[in-house]
Amino acid sequence: MREYSGKVITVTMLNFEEELKKFHPSMEIDQIEDAVNNHPLTDMTDIMLEMMNREKEAVDNATVAVAAEIMGQPLG
């Protein structure tokens, strides 16, 4: 206990280990966690990788076309 300006203040410390033992997540949180973990989510990395793959494919196709033209061979 501490006393400030005639007032008594009691400070109670939490025992985090005991509080963690009491903790039980709700079923809703578990269900949401399962849904999120089992569902493939598209993020910016996935979008950028798809754009890069498409660009690479376009460049590869253009390279083949130019090489065929140089060699004098018709495509496809």
HELIX and SHEET records of a PDB file:
HELIX    1   1 PHE A   16  LYS A   22  1                                   7    
HELIX    2   2 MET A   27  ASN A   37  1                                  11    
HELIX    3   3 MET A   44  MET A   71  1                                  28    
SHEET    1   A 2 ARG A   2  TYR A   4  0                                        
SHEET    2   A 2 LYS A   7  ILE A   9 -1                                        
END                                                                             
